[in-house]
Amino acid sequence: MIKTPTFALNPVVAVIIATAVLYAARQALIPLALAVLLGFALSPLVDLLERSRIPRAPAVWLSILFAAAVSSSFVWFCLTQLVELTGELPSYTVNLERKISDIGGPIGDAVHRFQSFYSRLKSRADKGEAVGGEPVQVEVVGDVIEPVEFIQRAIQPIVNPLLTAALVVVFAIFILFYRRNLRDRLVRLIAGRHLGLTTLALDETAERVSKFLLAQLLVCTLYGAGVAAGLYFLSVPKALLFGLITIPLRFVPYIGAWLSAVPPILLSIGVSPGWGVPLAVIALFVLLEFVISNFVEPIIYGATTGLHPLAVLFSAVFWTWLWGGLGLMIATPLTVCLAVIGRYVPSLHWLALLLGDEPPLADYEMLYQRLLAEDHADVEKLVEKYSRGEDTSIIYDRLLIPAALTALEEYEHDGLEDATLHSIFRSFRSIASEFKLVKSKSGIELVALEEDGRLLASIIAKGIEGDNVTVIHGSDQLGAAMQSDVKARLIVLGQYRRELIGPLKAHSANRNAPLILYLPGKKLSHLRRYLSAESRFVVASNCSEVKHHLFPHDSTHSSEAA
C-alpha cells in the first residue's frame, strides 16, 4: 500500500477555504443540508416503526407520508384562514383610521403627513394627473402578453422554492433508506485507524441533532399554543391561525418570535376600540418569551446542543451571511455537528473549544490563572463552589494540589519568577486559613519556605497529618516542619541554599521514608549530581517524575494534576 503524504492546514486557512466552498456550492449544499436535518428529525420515527417489526421500506414511506400529511394540512389550514382574514380586513379600516387620528405628538404628526401625502398621490393617480397637474399620457408599448407567458411569469417566483423542496424530499428519502450504509461509508472514509472513535462521533452527532430538533419542535409548539390561548382570551380574531404561524417562525433564532408577534398586534389595533387589547397582546408575547426562554427551554433542551450561547449567536450571523434566511433557520443544528466533530477529531479540536459549552479551563487551571491575574473575587467564588459540602478536602485534591503542580511546571520552564511562585503559595496558605482546611484525603501537604521575603523551597508531602499549609521562616525551622511520619515527602527547591542540605540529610537519615528532591533548572545540575549519589535522596528533574513519585499507583489523580 502506498502511503499518501499528510499535512495539516492552519485553522484560519482551513476556515477560509471551507467558507469559500460553502458559499460557492450553496445551491447544491442547502438542499442537502435541509435533507440531512429532515432525516435526523424523522429517524426516531423510523426507528420506532422498525422496532415495531415494520420493515425499513414501509417504515420510511410511512414516516414521509406522515410528515407530508402534517405539513400539507398545516399549510392548507393557514391558507384558508388567511383568505378569510383578508376578506374581513376592510371592516377594520374605520377603527384603524380613528386610532391613527387619535395619535398625537411628533409620531402622530408624521403619520398624518404621510397619510395626507398618500391620499393626494392616490387621488391624482385616479384622475390620471401627474404631480405637477398635467395629464399623463399612457402609451402601451410592445405586444399583448399571451396567457401562457402570463402563467410562466406568475409561477416563475415559486419554481425555485418548489424545486428546492422536491430535492430536499428526495434526498431525505434516500438518506432514510440508506442511512446505515451511508454511515459505514463515512466511517471508512474518515476513520483510518480510529474506527471506534469515528463511529462514536457520528452517532453522537445524529443523536444530538435529532434530540435538538425534536426538543425545538416541542418548545415552538408550546409557544404557539400559549399564543393561541392568550389571543383567544383577548378576543383577537383568528387566534388559532396566529398560534400556528408562530410555530415555524420561532424556529428562526432570535427574531422569529418577534416577527410572529407583528400580525396579531396590528390586527388587535384594528379590531379593538381602545389601546388596552394591543398592549395586552404585546405583554402576552413578552411574558411568553420570558417564561419559555428562562424556564421551559433549560428543562427541555438540557444539554442537547452542547453549544455556548455566544457560539449560537455567532453561528446565526455566520450562516445567515453565508446561506441567507435558510441558513439562519438551520444554523444551530449545523453548528452542533461542527462542535461534535471537533470533540473527536484532534486536528479540529479548536472547533469544540470555540463552539462547545464545556469550560475551556479545568477548575485548578482556572484557580491558577486567576491567582496570576490577581483576580481575588473569582478565586473566592471558585473555592466557595467546592466548600459548599461537608467534605472540604476536595479543595486540596482538586484545586490546590493540581494548581501547585501546574505552577511548578511553569516555574520549571522559566515561565515564573521566584516572587510569583512565592505569591501563589502564600495564596494557597490564605485559602487554607480562610476555609479552615485541615486534612486532605490524598494526604498531601503544601509547605512554603521563606527567608528574607524570598521563596526558598516548597514541600508537597504525602500522608501527613495536621495543617496542610505551613509557612516556615528560615531554614532553622525546616527540621521541625518535617517531623511527621509520612510515606514520601517531596521538596521543591527553587534556588540553592547551602544551609538547607544539612536538615535535609538529617531528616532522610532519621526516617525510613524516601526524600524526593525536585531541582528544576540548569543552575542546579551540579547539586542534582551531588545529591543523586546519596542513596537517601530521590532526585526528580521534571514534573513528570514528581507526579510519578507522588502518585505511583494513582493514574487518575496524576493525570488530573497534569
Salt bridges, closest charged atoms under 4 A:
ASP47 OD1 - ARG179 NH2 2.28
GLU50 OE2 - ARG56 NE 3.53
GLU50 OE1 - ARG179 NH2 3.90
GLU50 OE1 - ARG180 NH2 3.36
GLU84 OE1 - LYS238 NZ 2.62
ASP102 OD2 - ARG98 NH1 3.49
ASP126 OD2 - LYS122 NZ 3.52
GLU149 OE2 - ARG153 NH2 2.82
ASP203 OD1 - ARG183 NH1 3.13
GLU204 OE2 - ARG208 NE 2.94
GLU204 OE2 - ARG343 NH1 2.49
GLU207 OE2 - LYS211 NZ 2.95
GLU289 OE2 - ARG250 NH2 3.29
GLU297 OE2 - ARG250 NH1 3.11
GLU358 OE2 - ARG343 NE 3.94
ASP363 OD2 - LYS385 NZ 3.31
ASP378 OD2 - ARG370 NE 3.02
ASP391 OD2 - LYS441 NZ 3.02
GLU409 OE2 - LYS547 NZ 3.17
GLU450 OE2 - HIS422 NE2 3.89
GLU450 OE2 - ARG426 NH1 2.36
GLU450 OE1 - HIS473 ND1 3.38
GLU465 OE1 - LYS439 NZ 3.22
ASP485 OD1 - ARG511 NH1 3.29
GLU534 OE2 - LYS505 NZ 3.78
GLU534 OE1 - ARG536 NH2 2.99
ASP554 OD2 - HIS557 ND1 3.85
